[in-house]
Amino acid sequence: MIASERKLYILQQIHDRKIINLKDVARTLGTSEATIRRDLEKLEREGKLVRVQGGAALSEGTENLFDPGELSMSAKERIRHREKSAVAAAALAAVEVRDGQSIFLDCGTSVAPLADLLLGRRVHIVTYSTLVLQRAKRPLADLILVGGEYSAGHNMLTGSLAEKTLQNFHFDHAFIGCYGTSLQTGKCFQRDMASTNMKWIGMEQADRKYLLIDDSKLEKNGLYSFCDMTAFDRIFCNEPAERPEAPEHFCWVKI
């Protein structure tokens, strides 16, 4: 990951969590602690954060300096890639997906690794995510990309046309991602309404629904609560160092 993308990720975490741990950031980004330390020093000089022992905290008066949409999708794909890939593999191993079945794949980097595993299967895949399309080199799967208004920043096609088209499908399985979750309130959050509408429709048209997240999404509130955790048959998440109490349908993935 290039320096500008690292800095945007750091600002995103500061924006969301108010304080970050240097070791955790280095581990997540797969880079050295010395590199992250230099990034924090530069951002502190720019007045965007304050360094503290072992990490950094939100600088007073900087609440609105960061636009989460600035972080490119390619950068997001590389963040916690190991965890996301493990969660996707565990979800497919636990869910009985048979040849000929229809599958809805949500947008986002938590669901995209699942496409790598499903495109080689004789199934029907419907999605509005161009991340899935980018993975389709010579697929065995029947891949249907729902057309609509293209958002380059989110790698997705949305809008009224996409929503109306999606309502005509039936899915055996729907795999959903989200911006964040709260175990305390049992809510799932998203930041934009365009993808939220597509999630709703995909879930409504599916017999079984699954949420795929990594542990950075735990206790992370977003702009909009789009559903309760109880809406999913199973929730797959990598197991953090300190596993919190969670509903019975939570499936912890050991890495």
N, C-alpha and C positions, 0 to 999 in steps of 0.2 A: 504494500500500500504506500502510495506516495505521501509526502509530507502534508500537502493540503488536505488530503482525505483523512489522514490521522487527526489533524487539528479539528476538522469538522466533526469527526466522531467524538473526540474529547469534549467539544462544546455541546454536542447533543447529550452526552452523559451528564455533564454539569447542569445543563438545562433541565433534564428530567429528574436527576437524583440529588442535586444541590451540592453533593460532595462525592469525590471519586477516589479510588485507591490506585496508586501508581502500579503496583504489582498486578492487580486485576486487569488494568488496561493493557499492560504489556503482554500478558498471557492471552487476552482476547484477540489482540491484533497480531500476535505472533512475532513480536519484535522485542528488542532489548529494553531493559528498564532505563538504560542511559539515554536511548533515543527518546523515550517518552518524557524523561526528565527535561531534556532539551526543549521538547515541544511545550511543556508546561512553563518553562522559563520564558519562552518567546511570547506565549499567550498572556503571561502575567505582565510582561513589559507592555503589551498592547492594552492592558487594563481589562481583560475579559475574564480573568479568574484570579484567585489568590492561592498561592501555594501554602499548604499546611504539611505537618509531619506525615510523610508517607503518601501524600497525594495532593489534591487541590479542592478548593471550594468555590462556590459561586461568588463573584465579586459584587459588591453592593452597587445597585443601579444598572446591572447588565442583564436583567431578566428577559429583555426583548431583543438582545443582540443576535440571537441565533435563530435561523430558519431551518427546521428539521428537514425540509424538502431539499436543501442544498446538498446533502450527502447523496452521491450518485448511487444508482442501484448496483453498479459493478463493485463499488466499495462495500455496500451492505452485504453483497453475496460473499465477500471474503471474510466478513466479521462473523466469528463463531461458526465457521463453515463445518468444522469437525462435529460440533454439537448438533447442528441442524441435519447433517447427513446421517448421524447416528439415530436421531429421532425419527427421521423418514424411514430408515431401514427397519427400525423396531416396529413402527406403525404398520408397515406392509407385511411384516412377519406375523403380526398379531391379528390383522384383519384378513378375512378370507375373501380375496379377490379372485374370482373365477374368469376363465376365458369367456368372452362375449358380453361381459358386464359393462355397464356404463358408469363413468367416474367423472365427477366434477372436481377440478383442481382450481383452487383459489389463487389469487395473485400473491406475490411476496416471496422473500428469500427463504422462508421456513418451509414452504410447500414445494418450491422449485426443485429441490433435490429428489423429491418423490418422482418427478417426471423422468429422471434418469433411470429409475427402476421400472417404471410402468411403460415407457415408450417401446420397450422390447417385448412387451406382452401383447397377446391378441385380445385387446380390450378397446372400448370406445372412450376416448378422453375428450371432454369438453372444458374449455377454459377461456378466460379473457386476458390471460397473462402472456405477454410476448416472451417472457423468460422461458416458458415451456416451449414455445415455438423455436427459440434459438437452440434448444437442445435436440430438436427433431432432425437428425441427419438422415437416417434411413430407417424410420420407425416401422415396427410391425403393427403398432397400435393404429387405430383409426382416430386421427386427431382433428378436432373441430375447434377452430378459433372463432369465437363470437365477435362479430364486427361492431364497431362503434367509434366513439371519439378517442383518438389516441393520445395518451399521456406519456411523453417520453421520460419524464421524471420518475414515473411509477411503473413504467413498462406494462401498461394495461390499456384495454379498450373498454370504455364505459359509456354511459348515457342512455337515453330513452330507447334507442334502437337496440342496443346490446341487452338492456333489461327485458324488452319485449321478446326478443329472440330467445333468451335464456328461459323464459317462462314456458316455452313449448317442449322442453326436455324433461325426461325422467331419469333419475340417477339411482343406481344401487348404492353408491358410496359418494360422500362429499368430504373432501379434505380441506380444512379451513385454517387460515392463519389470522393473526391479529397483532395490533400494536402493543397491547399489554393486557394484563389480567390482575385481578385482586382476589386473593384467597379469602380475605376478610369479608368482602361483600359478595363474593361469588359472581362478579361481573367481568365481562370481556370488553375491551375498549378498542376503538379505531379512531383515526385522526380525520379521515375525509368521508363525506357522505356518498361519493360516487362508488367507491369500492364497497362501502357498507351495504348499499342497495343490492349489489351483485352477490354479496355474501348471503344476504337474507333470501334471495330468490334461489340460489344454489342449495341452501339448506332446506328450504320449503319443498323443493322438488326431489329431495333425496330420502331414501329409506333409512339410511344410517349416516351419521355425521360424526366427524372426528376433528379435534383441534390439535394442531401441531405447533409447539412453541419451544423455545429454549429458556433456560432459567433466568436470563436477563429480562424476560417478559413478566416475571413474577412481581407482584406488588408494583406495577407500573401503570399508572392511570393515564388515559388518553382524553381526547376532547369529547368523545361520545361513547356511551355504553350501548353496544348494539345487541347484546344478548347475555343471558345468564349462563354460567358453566353447565347448568343442568340441561341445556339444550343439546349437549353433545353426548353421544353414547360412550365415547372414551376421549380422554385428553392425554396426549403424549408429550413428555418433557424430560430432558436430561436431568439426572439427579444431582442437585447441588451439594456442596460440602456439608451444609447444614440443612437437611431436608425438613421443610415445614409441614405442618398438618395440612392435609388436603382431602378432598372428597374421595370416596371409594373408587370412582371411575377414573381417577388419576393414575396413569401408568408411568412410573419412573423408569428412565432408561439409564443404565449404568454405562459409563464410558471408561 
